[in-house]
Amino acid sequence: MPELLGFSAHWTWIWCVFWSSLFYGGGADLGVAMGATPAPSALEPLWLVSLVANALGIAGMLALSYVRTPLAEVRGLPLVGGLLTCVGTLMIGGLAALAPAGVARVAYLVGSALTGLGSGIVVVLWGEALAGIGARQTIEYSVAAVLAGALGYVVMMLLPVPVSQTLVALLPVVSVALLARFRSRLPWAERTERRGRVQANPPWRMMLIAGFFGLLFGVMKGVMAPVSADLINLRDWLNILAIVVGAVALLVAMSVLRLDFDHLTYQVALPLMAAGFLFLPLHGALSVVGTAVHQCGYEYFYILIWAIWPVIAQQKKAPAGWVASWGMLAIQVGQLVGSVLAAQASGALTTDLDKAMLSATFIFVILLVAVTLFANQSNWGVVRPVESQGVRDPLTEAVVSVARAARLSPRECDVFQLMARGRNRAYISEELSISDETVKSHTKSIYRKLGVHSHQELIDLVEGSMRASGAMGDAADGRGARMSS
């Protein structure tokens, strides 16, 4: 399954770059490259620079999504994202470690920026693609990718550092290549595009929640994650274990407990992240355990927020890439603000009492947010992921069913989708940016595969499929005008 392998490559890259000694403290960090020893409480330059660039990259994707969707079909965009991430990873790895101090500094900073910019593009493209398969499958695929990514992480940690750094740098290119294959296997109807300018208002409530979780994670990164050199490996391995536990916990809560999005968020994810702050005043290995507990809750939520995007896209009738861009931007801005403020404030935490007060403050704030937001349910909050399907209306369901049965090619599915909505050849040619002759050729092939001889017969066939599924009453807006070609 290309989507599973590609998404697993994406997860493996994230963990190896941001939660391992391959790129932190292993000879590639900026402080090490310059001959200095960074303070344990300081934010790693890779984290800070790449996070800023990541937010800028996602903001660019958001702006693009207002005028062009699906984002993955913008010519060359997936390749650009993969290559930027690949080159940036190479620069923060071997190039920064082997170069002279002055060159290493520049290479590391430029590489961090490229890494953040490219990964921002890649993550939005994956969010857009997975939104097309629905909330339940998004969670299932994400959990499977997390497990596979954890295995990939273990393999990378066992290989020689130069080999691992090179392989990790190649993972983003592999990821976007498999993403392209994944999308090519889906009919147009399953890609959840909405062509044209976006008219919907931003999903403010989802962004508020995403930003709050990002803020909490940023605080953990700024206050709890920095540890002494002898505890870094323990921290990183415990975090990978926590990520796996968080992903599996979400799958169980969705499938066995069958909770809706609000309960999954406020009764499970927030308490897990609050539990991590209980360990803030502790020392040594116990503080590392707190980081892992916090990471468990964040990973649980991170997968959950991806599953919310297809539901919002369906309810707002908005492009999945647009929704994913808003969500990811809120998360990354929250992380940036939280980590910077926490790193600045960490110098004032001179006693265990100071840390205990900060811990109590955050636990109280988390409780307050959980109670307040849970009391005001949203439209998507009452949806159960286990019952949620892909973003399709009844007409789209019928089109997908007929297209699969006739074994239409991806481009034929594009044409068929528009024909089923009553569009003529001129409209299809302009909408898909193909010539009239190409539309005519696809039309003949579609007629042959469907066993029809006119546009009207094609529409009748789709409506017959809708009647068979009992969906005709819900699809009046999808019938379109009865036009023949």
C-alpha positions in Angstrom: 0.0 0.0 0.0 1.8 3.2 -1.2 0.0 5.4 1.3 1.2 3.3 4.3 4.8 3.1 3.1 4.9 6.8 2.1 3.4 8.0 5.4 5.7 5.6 7.3 8.7 7.2 5.6 7.4 10.6 6.6 7.1 9.6 10.3 10.5 7.9 10.3 12.0 11.1 9.0 10.4 13.2 11.7 11.6 11.0 14.5 15.1 10.6 13.2 15.6 14.3 12.7 13.8 15.8 15.7 14.0 12.9 18.3 17.4 11.2 17.9 21.1 11.8 18.3 21.5 11.6 14.5 20.9 15.3 14.1 20.9 16.5 17.8 24.0 16.3 19.9 25.6 13.7 17.7 28.0 16.1 15.9 25.6 17.9 13.7 24.1 20.4 16.1 25.1 24.0 15.6 26.7 24.4 19.0 28.8 21.2 18.5 29.7 22.3 15.0 31.0 25.6 16.3 32.9 24.0 19.1 30.5 25.1 21.9 28.4 23.1 24.3 24.8 24.3 24.3 23.1 24.7 27.7 20.6 21.9 28.4 17.8 24.5 28.9 18.3 26.1 25.5 16.2 25.4 22.4 18.1 23.5 19.8 18.7 25.7 16.7 17.4 23.0 14.4 14.1 23.0 16.2 13.7 26.8 16.3 14.8 27.6 12.8 13.0 24.7 11.1 9.8 25.5 13.0 9.8 29.1 11.8 10.4 28.0 8.2 7.8 25.2 8.6 5.1 27.7 9.6 6.0 29.9 6.7 5.9 27.0 4.3 2.4 26.0 5.6 1.2 29.6 5.3 2.3 29.6 1.7 0.3 26.4 1.1 -2.7 28.0 2.8 -2.5 31.0 0.5 -2.2 28.7 -2.5 -5.2 26.6 -1.4 -7.5 29.7 -1.7 -7.0 29.8 -5.5 -5.7 26.3 -6.5 -6.9 22.9 -5.4 -6.0 20.1 -5.0 -2.6 21.2 -3.9 -1.0 17.9 -4.8 -1.8 18.6 -8.5 0.0 21.9 -8.6 2.8 21.0 -11.1 6.0 20.1 -9.4 4.9 21.1 -5.8 5.3 17.6 -4.2 8.7 17.2 -5.8 9.8 20.6 -4.6 8.7 19.8 -1.0 10.5 16.4 -1.1 13.7 17.9 -2.5 13.9 20.8 -0.2 13.5 18.5 2.8 16.1 16.1 1.4 18.7 18.8 0.7 18.1 20.5 4.1 18.5 17.2 5.9 21.8 16.5 4.2 23.0 19.9 5.1 22.2 19.6 8.8 23.8 16.1 8.9 27.0 15.2 7.3 27.7 18.6 5.6 27.5 20.6 8.9 29.5 18.0 10.8 32.4 17.8 8.4 32.7 21.4 7.2 34.9 24.0 8.9 33.2 25.9 11.8 32.3 29.0 9.8 30.9 27.0 6.8 29.2 24.6 9.2 27.3 27.4 10.9 25.9 28.6 7.6 25.2 25.1 6.3 23.4 24.2 9.5 21.1 27.2 9.5 20.3 27.1 5.8 19.7 23.4 6.1 17.4 23.9 9.0 15.4 26.5 7.1 15.1 24.2 4.0 14.1 21.3 6.1 11.3 23.3 7.8 10.1 24.8 4.5 10.1 21.5 2.6 8.5 19.5 5.4 5.7 22.1 5.7 4.8 21.4 2.0 5.0 17.7 2.5 2.9 17.5 5.6 0.0 19.6 4.1 0.0 17.4 1.0 -0.3 14.3 3.2 -3.1 15.9 5.2 -5.0 16.7 2.0 -4.6 13.2 0.6 -5.6 11.3 3.7 -8.7 13.6 4.2 -10.1 11.9 1.1 -10.4 8.5 2.7 -12.4 9.7 5.8 -11.8 10.0 9.5 -11.8 6.3 10.4 -9.3 5.3 7.7 -7.1 8.3 8.4 -6.7 7.1 12.0 -6.2 3.5 11.0 -3.6 4.4 8.3 -1.9 6.8 10.7 -1.6 4.3 13.5 -0.2 1.7 11.0 2.3 4.3 9.7 3.4 5.2 13.3 4.1 1.5 14.0 6.0 1.0 10.8 7.8 4.3 11.3 8.9 3.2 14.8 10.4 0.1 13.3 12.2 2.3 10.7 13.5 4.5 13.5 15.0 1.4 15.3 16.7 0.3 12.1 18.1 3.8 11.5 19.5 3.9 15.0 21.3 0.6 14.5 23.1 1.6 11.3 26.3 3.7 11.1 25.6 7.4 11.5 26.7 8.5 8.0 24.6 5.7 6.5 21.6 6.6 8.6 21.8 10.3 7.9 21.9 9.7 4.2 19.0 7.3 4.2 17.0 9.7 6.4 17.6 12.5 4.0 16.2 10.4 1.1 13.0 9.5 3.0 11.1 12.7 2.1 11.6 12.0 -1.6 10.4 8.5 -1.2 7.4 9.8 0.8 6.2 12.2 -1.9 6.8 9.7 -4.7 4.6 7.2 -2.9 2.1 10.0 -2.2 1.8 10.5 -5.9 1.2 6.8 -6.5 -1.4 6.8 -3.8 -3.3 9.7 -5.4 -3.1 8.2 -8.9 -4.9 5.1 -7.6 -7.9 7.1 -6.3 -10.8 8.2 -8.5 -11.2 12.0 -8.7 -14.2 11.7 -6.4 -12.1 10.3 -3.6 -9.6 13.2 -3.7 -12.0 15.7 -2.1 -11.1 18.6 -4.3 -13.2 21.7 -4.5 -12.0 23.7 -7.5 -12.4 27.5 -7.5 -11.9 30.1 -4.8 -12.7 29.1 -1.2 -15.7 30.9 0.2 -15.9 29.3 3.7 -14.8 31.0 6.8 -11.7 29.6 8.5 -12.4 26.7 11.0 -11.7 28.8 14.0 -12.7 26.3 16.7 -10.5 23.6 15.3 -7.6 26.1 15.0 -8.1 27.2 18.6 -7.9 23.6 19.8 -4.9 22.8 17.5 -3.1 25.9 18.6 -3.6 25.1 22.3 -2.3 21.6 21.9 0.7 23.0 19.9 1.3 25.5 22.7 1.4 22.8 25.3 3.8 20.7 23.2 6.0 23.8 22.7 6.1 24.3 26.5 7.2 20.7 27.0 9.9 21.2 24.3 11.2 24.3 25.9 11.1 23.3 29.6 10.9 19.5 29.9 12.6 18.1 26.8 16.1 19.6 27.3 18.1 17.1 29.4 21.7 16.4 30.3 23.7 14.4 27.7 23.6 11.2 29.7 19.7 11.1 29.5 19.3 12.1 25.8 19.1 8.5 24.5 16.7 7.5 27.3 14.5 10.4 26.5 14.4 9.7 22.8 13.7 6.0 23.1 11.0 6.6 25.7 9.4 9.2 23.4 9.3 6.8 20.5 7.6 4.2 22.8 5.2 6.9 24.0 4.3 7.9 20.4 3.4 4.2 19.6 1.4 3.9 22.8 -0.5 7.2 22.1 -1.3 6.0 18.5 -2.6 2.6 19.7 -4.6 4.2 22.5 -6.4 6.4 20.0 -7.2 3.4 17.8 -8.7 1.6 20.9 -10.7 4.6 22.0 -12.1 5.0 18.5 -12.8 1.3 17.7 -13.7 -0.2 21.1 -15.1 2.8 23.1 -16.6 4.4 20.0 -16.1 7.9 21.4 -17.0 11.0 19.4 -14.3 13.7 18.6 -15.2 15.8 21.6 -14.8 12.9 24.1 -11.7 11.7 22.3 -10.1 15.2 22.7 -11.2 16.4 26.1 -11.6 13.2 28.1 -8.4 11.4 26.8 -5.9 13.7 25.0 -5.9 16.6 27.3 -5.7 14.6 30.5 -2.7 12.7 29.1 -0.9 15.9 28.3 -1.8 17.3 31.7 -0.3 14.2 33.3 3.0 15.0 31.7 3.2 18.3 33.6 3.0 16.4 36.9 6.6 15.3 36.3 7.9 18.8 35.7 9.2 19.4 39.3 11.0 16.0 39.3 14.7 15.3 38.4 16.7 12.9 36.3 15.1 10.0 34.7 11.7 10.8 36.2 11.6 14.1 34.3 12.3 12.2 31.2 9.3 10.0 31.9 7.2 13.1 32.1 8.3 14.1 28.7 7.3 10.7 27.4 3.8 10.9 29.0 3.3 14.3 27.5 4.4 13.0 24.1 2.0 10.2 24.4 -0.9 12.6 24.8 0.3 14.9 22.0 0.7 12.0 19.5 -2.8 10.8 20.4 -4.1 14.3 19.6 -1.9 14.9 16.5 -3.4 11.8 14.8 -6.9 12.8 16.0 -6.7 16.3 14.5 -5.9 14.8 11.1 -9.1 12.8 11.3 -11.1 15.9 12.1 -10.1 17.6 8.8 -12.1 15.4 6.4 -15.2 16.0 8.6 -14.7 19.8 8.5 -14.0 19.7 4.8 -17.3 17.9 4.2 -19.4 20.1 6.5 -17.9 23.3 5.1 -17.8 22.0 1.5 -14.2 23.3 1.5 -11.0 21.8 0.0 -9.2 19.3 2.2 -5.9 21.0 1.6 -7.3 24.3 2.8 -8.6 22.8 6.0 -5.3 20.9 6.6 -3.3 24.0 6.0 -5.2 26.0 8.7 -4.9 23.1 11.2 -1.2 22.6 10.7 -0.5 26.3 10.8 -2.3 26.6 14.1 -0.3 23.7 15.5 3.1 25.0 14.4 2.4 28.6 15.5 1.3 27.2 18.9 4.5 25.1 19.1 6.7 28.1 18.2 5.1 30.4 20.8 5.1 27.8 23.5 8.6 26.7 23.0 10.1 30.2 22.8 8.2 31.5 25.9 9.1 28.3 27.9 12.7 28.5 27.0 12.8 32.2 28.0 11.0 31.5 31.3 13.0 28.3 32.1 15.9 30.5 33.5 13.5 31.8 36.2 12.7 28.3 37.4 15.4 28.1 39.9 13.7 25.9 42.6 11.5 22.9 42.7 8.7 25.1 44.0 8.9 27.3 40.9 8.5 24.2 38.7 5.7 22.9 40.9 3.8 26.2 40.5 4.3 26.2 36.8 3.1 22.6 36.7 0.0 23.4 38.7 -0.8 26.4 36.5 -0.7 24.4 33.3 -2.8 21.6 34.8 -5.4 24.1 35.9 -5.4 25.8 32.4 -5.8 22.4 30.7 -8.7 21.6 33.0 -10.3 24.9 32.4 -10.0 24.6 28.6 -11.3 21.1 28.6 -14.4 22.0 30.6 -15.1 25.2 28.6 -14.7 23.7 25.1 -16.4 20.5 26.0 -19.5 22.4 27.2 -19.8 24.0 23.8 -19.9 21.2 21.3 -19.1 21.8 17.6 -20.8 20.2 14.6 -17.8 18.0 14.1 -17.4 17.3 17.8 -20.3 14.9 17.9 -19.1 12.8 15.0 -17.8 9.4 15.8 -14.7 8.6 13.7 -15.6 4.9 13.7 -18.8 5.8 11.8 -17.3 8.5 9.5 -16.7 7.8 5.9 -14.9 9.6 3.2 -15.9 13.1 2.1 -18.6 12.1 -0.5 -22.1 13.1 -1.3 -24.6 10.6 -2.7 -23.8 11.4 -6.3 -20.1 11.1 -5.7 -20.7 7.7 -4.0 -22.6 6.5 -7.2 -19.8 7.9 -9.5 -17.1 6.1 -7.5 -19.1 2.8 -7.5 -19.7 3.0 -11.3 -16.1 4.1 -12.0 -14.7 1.2 -10.1 -17.0 -1.4 -11.7 -16.0 -0.1 -15.2 -12.3 0.1 -14.3 -12.0 3.7 -15.4 -8.5 5.3 -15.4 -7.8 8.2 -13.0 -8.1 10.8 -15.8 -11.3 9.1 -17.1 -12.6 9.4 -13.6 -12.0 13.1 -13.7 -14.0 13.4 -16.9 -16.7 11.0 -15.7 -17.2 12.9 -12.5 -18.0 16.1 -14.4 -20.1 14.4 -17.0 -22.2 12.8 -14.3 -22.9 16.4 -13.1 -24.2 17.4 -16.5 -21.1 19.3 -17.7 -20.5 19.6 -21.4 -17.2 19.1 -23.2 -16.2 22.8 -23.2 -16.6 23.1 -19.5 -14.7 19.9 -18.9 -11.9 21.0 -21.2 -11.5 24.3 -19.3 -11.9 22.8 -15.8 -9.3 20.0 -16.3 -7.0 22.1 -18.6 -7.0 19.6 -21.4 -7.9 20.0 -25.1 -11.3 19.4 -26.5 -9.9 16.5 -28.6 -8.6 14.9 -25.4 -12.0 15.2 -23.7 -13.6 13.7 -26.8 -11.2 10.7 -26.6 -11.8 10.2 -22.9 -15.6 10.4 -23.5 -15.5 7.7 -26.2 -13.5 5.4 -23.9 -15.9 6.1 -21.0 -18.9 5.3 -23.2 -17.3 2.1 -24.3 -16.4 0.9 -20.8 -19.9 1.9 -19.4 -21.8 0.4 -22.3 -23.7 3.6 -23.0 -24.0 5.7 -26.2 -24.8 9.2 -25.0 -24.4 11.7 -22.2 -28.0 11.2 -21.2 -27.6 7.5 -20.9 -24.5 8.1 -18.7 -26.5 10.3 -16.4 -29.3 7.7 -16.3 -26.8 5.0 -15.4 -25.4 7.1 -12.5 -28.9 7.9 -11.2 -29.8 4.2 -11.5 -26.9 3.4 -9.2 -28.1 6.1 -6.8 -31.6 4.7 -6.7 -30.2 1.2 -6.0 -28.4 2.6 -3.0 -31.4 4.6 -1.8 -29.6 7.9 -2.1 -31.7 9.7 -4.8 -33.6 11.8 -2.3 -30.4 13.4 -1.0 -28.8 14.3 -4.3 -31.0 16.7 -6.1 -28.2 19.2 -6.3 -26.0 16.7 -8.0 -28.1 15.8 -11.0 -27.2 18.9 -13.0 -28.6 19.8 -16.3 -29.4 17.1 -18.9 -26.9 17.9 -21.6 -25.7 15.7 -24.4 -22.3 16.0 -26.0 
